[in-house]
């Protein structure tokens, strides 16, 4: 999930040799509680829109365009 409206991908991530890709260092969020609250709201909205269904073509994970296992992990934490 992104905290703003623009999502960008480093071209190195698209290379076939993923061993050469180094993960970018991400700064700590200024307000982690606010970010967690925002993420929680997004997840709750997606679950409400999917009638509580996590996986499947009409599930919240599909709406959020993330794997169901990732969504389940985020819900648990």
MMTF fields as JSON, N, C-alpha, C and O atoms, coordinates in Angstrom:
{
  "mmtfVersion": "1.0.0",
  "mmtfProducer": "UNKNOWN",
  "numBonds": 307,
  "numAtoms": 308,
  "numGroups": 77,
  "numChains": 1,
  "numModels": 1,
  "chainsPerModel": [1],
  "groupsPerChain": [77],
  "chainIdList": ["A"],
  "bondAtomList": [4, 2, 8, 6, 12, 10, 16, 14, 20, 18, 24, 22, 28, 26, 32, 30, 36, 34, 40, 38, 44, 42, 48, 46, 52, 50, 56, 54, 60, 58, 64, 62, 68, 66, 72, 70, 76, 74, 80, 78, 84, 82, 88, 86, 92, 90, 96, 94, 100, 98, 104, 102, 108, 106, 112, 110, 116, 114, 120, 118, 124, 122, 128, 126, 132, 130, 136, 134, 140, 138, 144, 142, 148, 146, 152, 150, 156, 154, 160, 158, 164, 162, 168, 166, 172, 170, 176, 174, 180, 178, 184, 182, 188, 186, 192, 190, 196, 194, 200, 198, 204, 202, 208, 206, 212, 210, 216, 214, 220, 218, 224, 222, 228, 226, 232, 230, 236, 234, 240, 238, 244, 242, 248, 246, 252, 250, 256, 254, 260, 258, 264, 262, 268, 266, 272, 270, 276, 274, 280, 278, 284, 282, 288, 286, 292, 290, 296, 294, 300, 298, 304, 302],
  "bondOrderList": [1, 1, 1, 1, 1, 1, 1, 1, 1, 1, 1, 1, 1, 1, 1, 1, 1, 1, 1, 1, 1, 1, 1, 1, 1, 1, 1, 1, 1, 1, 1, 1, 1, 1, 1, 1, 1, 1, 1, 1, 1, 1, 1, 1, 1, 1, 1, 1, 1, 1, 1, 1, 1, 1, 1, 1, 1, 1, 1, 1, 1, 1, 1, 1, 1, 1, 1, 1, 1, 1, 1, 1, 1, 1, 1, 1],
  "groupList": [{"groupName": "UNK", "atomNameList": ["N", "CA", "C", "O"], "elementList": ["N", "C", "C", "O"], "formalChargeList": [0, 0, 0, 0], "bondAtomList": [1, 0, 2, 1, 3, 2], "bondOrderList": [1, 1, 2], "singleLetterCode": "X", "chemCompType": "L-PEPTIDE LINKING"}],
  "groupTypeList": [0, 0, 0, 0, 0, 0, 0, 0, 0, 0, 0, 0, 0, 0, 0, 0, 0, 0, 0, 0, 0, 0, 0, 0, 0, 0, 0, 0, 0, 0, 0, 0, 0, 0, 0, 0, 0, 0, 0, 0, 0, 0, 0, 0, 0, 0, 0, 0, 0, 0, 0, 0, 0, 0, 0, 0, 0, 0, 0, 0, 0, 0, 0, 0, 0, 0, 0, 0, 0, 0, 0, 0, 0, 0, 0, 0, 0],
  "groupIdList": [1, 2, 3, 4, 5, 6, 7, 8, 9, 10, 11, 12, 13, 14, 15, 16, 17, 18, 19, 20, 21, 22, 23, 24, 25, 26, 27, 28, 29, 30, 31, 32, 33, 34, 35, 36, 37, 38, 39, 40, 41, 42, 43, 44, 45, 46, 47, 48, 49, 50, 51, 52, 53, 54, 55, 56, 57, 58, 59, 60, 61, 62, 63, 64, 65, 66, 67, 68, 69, 70, 71, 72, 73, 74, 75, 76, 77],
  "secStructList": [7, 7, 1, 1, 1, 7, 7, 7, 7, 7, 4, 4, 4, 4, 1, 1, 7, 4, 4, 4, 7, 7, 7, 7, 7, 7, 7, 7, 7, 1, 7, 2, 2, 2, 2, 2, 2, 2, 2, 2, 2, 2, 2, 2, 2, 2, 2, 2, 2, 6, 6, 6, 7, 7, 1, 1, 6, 6, 1, 2, 2, 2, 2, 2, 6, 1, 7, 2, 2, 2, 2, 2, 2, 2, 2, 2, 7],
  "xCoordList": [0.846, 0.0, 0.892, 2.015, 0.387, 1.143, 0.455, -0.771, 1.255, 0.685, 0.23, -0.414, 0.557, 0.085, -0.55, -0.719, -0.897, -1.636, -0.771, -1.303, 0.54, 1.434, 2.238, 2.852, 2.222, 2.996, 4.044, 3.721, 5.294, 6.353, 7.186, 7.297, 7.766, 8.577, 9.963, 10.097, 10.978, 12.351, 12.58, 12.189, 13.205, 13.44, 14.238, 14.087, 15.075, 15.859, 14.956, 15.331, 13.788, 12.854, 12.305, 11.837, 12.359, 11.815, 12.838, 12.49, 14.087, 15.125, 14.921, 14.339, 15.404, 15.242, 16.189, 15.912, 17.287, 18.25, 17.975, 18.575, 17.069, 16.647, 17.72, 17.61, 18.763, 19.828, 20.586, 21.18, 20.58, 21.311, 20.506, 21.037, 19.26, 18.402, 18.633, 18.579, 18.888, 19.007, 17.741, 17.216, 17.268, 16.044, 16.312, 17.297, 15.452, 15.653, 15.407, 14.546, 16.149, 15.955, 14.776, 14.753, 13.809, 12.641, 12.743, 13.021, 12.52, 12.57, 11.406, 10.355, 11.608, 10.546, 9.426, 9.697, 8.174, 7.078, 7.091, 7.437, 6.712, 6.676, 5.701, 5.968, 4.596, 3.592, 3.101, 2.154, 3.759, 3.439, 2.006, 1.355, 1.507, 0.135, -0.866, -1.869, -0.59, -1.481, -1.477, -2.527, -0.279, -0.181, -0.919, -1.614, -0.767, -1.448, -2.964, -3.708, -3.411, -4.839, -5.378, -6.473, -4.614, -5.018, -5.087, -6.033, -4.079, -4.065, -5.245, -5.891, -5.52, -6.644, -7.957, -8.798, -8.128, -9.353, -9.502, -10.6, -8.405, -8.434, -8.842, -9.661, -8.267, -8.593, -10.053, -10.754, -10.513, -11.906, -12.88, -13.906, -12.556, -13.419, -13.467, -14.53, -12.304, -12.258, -13.041, -13.748, -12.923, -13.665, -15.169, -15.965, -15.55, -16.974, -17.516, -18.629, -16.726, -17.151, -17.218, -17.901, -16.504, -16.509, -17.328, -17.258, -18.1, -18.939, -18.127, -18.578, -16.922, -16.079, -15.228, -14.446, -15.366, -14.588, -13.178, -12.995, -12.178, -10.779, -10.26, -9.654, -10.492, -9.922, -11.001, -12.194, -10.552, -11.468, -11.552, -11.037, -12.206, -12.257, -12.983, -12.708, -13.898, -14.626, -14.196, -14.856, -13.077, -12.593, -11.852, -11.502, -11.62, -10.933, -9.514, -9.045, -8.819, -7.446, -7.416, -6.53, -8.38, -8.443, -8.715, -8.139, -9.587, -9.889, -8.656, -8.448, -7.834, -6.626, -5.423, -4.363, -5.61, -4.558, -3.324, -2.186, -3.593, -2.522, -2.877, -4.051, -1.882, -2.191, -3.047, -2.869, -3.963, -4.788, -3.952, -4.328, -2.829, -1.99, -1.438, -1.29, -1.135, -0.64, -1.748, -1.506, -2.945, -4.063, -4.355, -4.585, -4.345, -4.581, -3.533, -3.854, -2.281, -1.204, -1.455, -1.292, -1.848, -2.116, -3.307, -3.315, -4.297, -5.464, -5.056, -5.497, -4.22, -3.786, -2.902, -2.891, -2.175, -1.241, -1.818, -1.167],
  "yCoordList": [-1.168, 0.0, 1.232, 1.211, 2.257, 3.49, 4.58, 4.609, 5.477, 6.557, 7.729, 8.648, 7.707, 8.779, 8.191, 6.976, 9.038, 8.601, 8.02, 7.463, 8.136, 7.694, 6.49, 6.513, 5.452, 4.246, 4.129, 4.158, 3.996, 3.869, 2.633, 2.195, 2.083, 0.883, 1.194, 1.731, 0.848, 1.019, 0.043, -1.121, 0.504, -0.337, -1.59, -2.615, -1.535, -2.698, -3.85, -5.016, -3.535, -4.575, -5.35, -6.478, -4.768, -5.414, -6.287, -6.985, -6.262, -7.055, -8.532, -8.898, -9.376, -10.827, -11.373, -12.419, -10.695, -11.155, -10.447, -9.413, -11.004, -10.346, -10.368, -9.646, -11.186, -11.23, -9.92, -9.599, -9.167, -7.911, -6.74, -5.643, -6.967, -5.893, -5.694, -6.645, -4.465, -4.153, -3.431, -2.581, -3.779, -3.174, -1.734, -1.456, -0.824, 0.57, 0.741, 0.077, 1.611, 1.918, 2.867, 3.928, 2.484, 3.333, 4.044, 3.417, 5.341, 6.072, 5.668, 5.245, 5.804, 5.524, 6.535, 7.72, 6.09, 7.041, 8.044, 7.708, 9.264, 10.301, 9.931, 10.18, 9.351, 8.964, 7.558, 7.382, 6.562, 5.163, 4.821, 4.024, 5.417, 5.142, 5.631, 4.969, 6.787, 7.333, 6.448, 6.201, 5.964, 5.071, 3.762, 3.254, 3.215, 1.964, 2.159, 1.282, 3.302, 3.596, 3.726, 3.25, 4.363, 4.526, 3.16, 2.877, 2.322, 0.986, 0.162, -0.546, 0.259, -0.481, -0.054, -0.896, 1.249, 1.755, 1.239, 0.873, 1.212, 0.701, -0.77, -1.19, -1.546, -2.974, -3.164, -3.988, -2.406, -2.528, -2.168, -2.825, -1.13, -0.735, -1.832, -2.135, -2.427, -3.499, -4.716, -5.348, -5.047, -6.18, -5.9, -6.792, -4.693, -4.339, -4.442, -4.921, -3.991, -4.047, -5.456, -5.711, -6.379, -7.771, -8.666, -9.893, -8.033, -8.752, -9.701, -10.799, -9.269, -10.037, -11.097, -11.771, -11.253, -12.266, -11.744, -10.637, -12.554, -12.161, -12.53, -11.698, -13.774, -14.244, -14.472, -14.312, -14.847, -15.076, -13.845, -12.784, -13.988, -12.878, -11.644, -10.533, -11.815, -10.685, -10.379, -9.619, -10.983, -10.786, -9.475, -8.793, -9.142, -7.894, -7.873, -6.822, -9.011, -9.053, -8.685, -7.956, -9.188, -8.856, -7.365, -6.732, -6.809, -5.378, -4.535, -3.476, -5.022, -4.292, -4.646, -4.028, -5.659, -6.125, -6.619, -6.308, -7.401, -8.04, -9.507, -9.869, -10.361, -11.774, -11.955, -11.222, -12.908, -13.146, -13.415, -12.996, -14.107, -14.399, -13.114, -13.024, -12.128, -10.848, -10.129, -9.578, -10.132, -9.499, -10.192, -9.525, -11.515, -12.255, -11.91, -11.775, -11.766, -11.389, -9.989, -9.761, -9.067, -7.685, -7.638, -6.853, -8.468, -8.505, -9.011, -8.471, -10.042, -10.623, -9.679, -9.746, -8.816, -7.936, -6.622, -5.766],
  "zCoordList": [0.0, 0.0, 0.0, 0.505, -0.555, -0.671, 0.132, 0.239, 0.696, 1.488, 0.633, 1.136, -0.657, -1.534, -2.781, -2.881, -3.721, -4.895, -6.003, -6.963, -5.896, -6.961, -6.49, -5.423, -7.292, -7.01, -8.097, -9.284, -7.697, -8.695, -8.401, -7.255, -9.45, -9.339, -9.902, -11.001, -9.132, -9.596, -10.745, -10.656, -11.811, -12.988, -12.633, -13.298, -11.616, -11.207, -10.768, -10.896, -10.26, -9.829, -11.019, -10.864, -12.173, -13.354, -14.066, -15.018, -13.626, -14.278, -13.984, -12.962, -14.883, -14.71, -13.65, -13.062, -13.397, -12.403, -11.084, -10.79, -10.294, -9.062, -7.988, -6.997, -8.162, -7.159, -7.104, -6.075, -8.168, -8.212, -7.656, -7.484, -7.384, -6.907, -5.42, -4.641, -5.037, -3.617, -3.186, -3.904, -2.019, -1.528, -1.118, -0.433, -1.529, -1.14, 0.356, 0.934, 0.955, 2.362, 2.487, 1.863, 3.287, 3.455, 4.792, 5.814, 4.789, 6.053, 6.942, 6.462, 8.227, 9.182, 8.977, 8.785, 9.014, 8.873, 10.024, 11.156, 9.713, 10.739, 11.845, 13.02, 11.482, 12.465, 12.134, 11.368, 12.724, 12.422, 12.812, 12.136, 13.896, 14.318, 13.28, 13.015, 12.695, 11.67, 10.431, 9.838, 10.033, 8.877, 9.134, 8.254, 10.342, 10.682, 10.678, 10.239, 11.164, 11.183, 9.761, 9.461, 8.899, 7.498, 6.803, 6.069, 7.042, 6.444, 6.945, 6.172, 8.233, 8.815, 8.151, 7.836, 7.942, 7.324, 5.895, 5.477, 5.151, 3.78, 3.772, 2.955, 4.685, 4.77, 5.168, 4.581, 6.163, 6.597, 5.477, 5.305, 4.724, 3.596, 2.535, 1.994, 2.239, 1.236, 1.722, 0.937, 3.002, 3.551, 3.541, 3.248, 3.851, 3.82, 2.396, 2.18, 1.435, 0.041, -0.51, -1.502, 0.135, -0.318, 0.616, 0.54, 1.493, 2.461, 3.335, 3.66, 3.714, 4.621, 3.959, 4.629, 2.669, 1.943, 1.699, 1.192, 2.066, 1.901, 0.522, -0.153, 0.092, -1.175, -2.223, -1.963, -3.406, -4.516, -5.399, -5.048, -6.551, -7.509, -6.982, -7.436, -6.04, -5.466, -4.038, -3.33, -3.618, -2.261, -2.078, -3.04, -0.81, -0.473, -1.027, -1.464, -1.017, -1.533, -3.015, -3.46, -3.77, -5.198, -5.385, -6.27, -4.556, -4.642, -4.33, -4.923, -3.383, -2.995, -3.871, -3.771, -4.736, -5.641, -4.882, -5.232, -3.83, -3.068, -2.884, -2.97, -2.633, -2.396, -1.139, -0.167, -1.143, 0.043, 1.297, 2.392, 1.145, 2.315, 2.929, 4.147, 2.098, 2.606, 3.37, 4.443, 2.828, 3.504, 4.836, 5.844, 4.845, 6.083, 7.132, 8.313, 6.707, 7.628, 8.201, 9.4, 7.34, 7.794, 8.751, 9.699, 8.502, 9.381, 10.764, 11.779, 10.804, 12.075, 12.89, 14.119, 12.221, 12.947, 13.2, 13.798]
}
